[in-house]
Amino acid sequence: MVKKTDSVTVKLFADQKDTGKSITLNEAGQWKGSFDNLPVYDSKDGHKIDYTIEEVPVVGYNSVVCGTAETGFTVTNTITGKVSVPVTKTWVGREGDSARIHLYADGTEVDSVTLDQSNNWQHTFTNLEKYKDGEEIQYTIREDSIENYKSEIIGDASSGFFVKNTNTEKVSVPVTKQWVGRETGQVKVKLLADNVEKDTATLTAAGNWKHTFENLPKYDETDGHEIVYTIAEVKVDGYTTGISGTAEDGFTITNTITGKVSVPVTKKWVGSAADSVTVNLYADGRKVDTQKLSKDNHWQYTFKDLDQYKDGKEITYTIKEEKVSGYTTAINGDAKSGFVITNTKDTPEKPSNTPGTGDSGSLLLYGGILAASLGLILFLISRKRRQNAE
């Protein structure tokens, strides 16, 4: 068994600069220690500080360090003549369940290990012969292929190997266009990756208003986070845009036709005018507004800022006037050109037993009655005279 030293000193580095902090590891502390209460980010420019460690050299031992500040460092001291080969595993993108690492000495496999979360994705091959037949042995590693990952190995046996697996999964983002109201000729859709424009597509009726952005990386190759894909549409005048769905299920862009109209109304009188009238405005048969017309507003008014469409269909605007006693109402025109309401004063009927000026029928009637009465009187006078003569 190799004799240990009494203690070792480990120094802390921040961004490769000596912090002046160190800890002493010994048997009493189970050869463990930690640097605590360290800032995560640099106070000047806010970057994440890269912490590393170095062991003060121990005479007669070879020292290697593996691991990271997040997972913890392991310092392995091997007596001269023996070497250790540390391996650390990192992931860019979603982690796999495990990785199998093979160790080779001058091209011949001599050991292997499975890395996973239980060993913090790190391992050190220890107690390895440094020399063979007077020549220093070349230690290398190889990783078993992992589906949907690209493997990159950097480092060497003395400083440690780092195996970086970058997720290579690809995704597709389908887009479907819908219209509420008449269609335009085309629309332009932008694909955004983490809010940065990545691609564009033009949707048309010839393509059934559909497109799929394909072969897109699922994870960011720099830090491994899952990329958030969204879409945006270049503004289409006269339409409102609504986007629903997700990158996984597909996005649907709905464009609803918009527009505003005005409906002018003018009031005319045939005969004397009333004091005022009330006009009601209807949208597809539903009352939506009302206005009083009078001499004060010159018997005219324009209903303004009215929606031209509802659910993509043009709204039909009509008007009605509340009944004005003694008048007959006629409405002409339409919402586009304007409505004209004409009120005509009703003519009252004459009583049938009262003669009216210029009524020839009544004069003839009364003349006949007068003649009949006069004839009766003359008849009675003549009869009286004959009775007296007798």
NORPE-V471631 format. One record per backbone hydrogen bond with DSSP energy under -0.5 kcal/mol. NH is the residue of the N-H (numbers start at 0). CO is the residue of the C=O. Records with the same first field share a line. If there is no record, write none. Layout:
NH->CO ; CO
This chain:
7->24
9->22
10->53
11->20
12->51
13->16
14->12 ; 49
15->49
16->13
18->11
22->9
24->7 ; 22
26->5
29->26
30->25
31->28
35->33
41->46
45->41
48->39
50->48
51->12
53->10
55->8
58->56
60->57
61->77
62->60
63->75
65->73
67->71
71->67
73->65
75->63 ; 73
76->74
77->61 ; 75
79->59
81->78
82->127
84->124
85->83
86->122
87->160
88->120
89->162
91->164
92->90
98->114
100->98 ; 112
101->141
102->110
103->139
104->107
105->103 ; 137
107->104
109->102
110->102
112->100
114->98 ; 112
118->115
119->116
120->115
121->118
122->86
124->84
125->123
127->82
129->80
131->134
134->131
136->129
138->136
139->103
141->101
143->99
148->145
149->165
151->163
153->151 ; 161
155->159
159->155
160->85
161->153
162->87
163->151 ; 161
164->89 ; 162
165->149 ; 163
166->91 ; 164
167->147
168->147
170->215
172->212
173->171
174->210
175->250
176->208
177->252
179->254
180->178
186->202
188->200
189->231
190->198
191->189 ; 229
192->195
193->191 ; 227
195->192
197->190
198->190
200->188
202->186 ; 200
204->184
206->203
207->204
208->203
209->206
210->174
212->172
213->211
215->170
217->168
219->224
223->219
226->217
228->226
229->191
231->189
233->187
236->234
238->235
239->255
241->253
243->251
245->249
249->245
250->173
251->243
252->175
253->241 ; 251
254->177 ; 252
255->239 ; 253
256->179 ; 254
257->237
260->305
262->302
263->261
264->300
265->338
266->298
267->340
269->342
270->268
276->292
278->276 ; 290
279->319
280->288
281->317
282->285
283->281 ; 315
285->282
287->280
288->280
290->278
292->276
294->274
296->293
297->294
298->293
299->296
300->264
302->262
303->301
305->260
307->258
309->312
312->309
314->307
316->314
317->281
319->279
321->277
324->322
326->323
327->343
329->341
331->339
333->337
337->333
338->263
339->331
340->265
341->329 ; 339
342->267 ; 340
343->327 ; 341
344->269
345->325
353->350
358->355
359->357
362->358
363->359
364->360
365->361
366->362
367->363
368->364
369->365
370->366
371->367
372->368
373->369
374->370
375->371
376->372
377->373
378->374
379->375
380->376
381->377
382->378
383->379
384->380
385->381
386->382
387->383
388->384
389->385
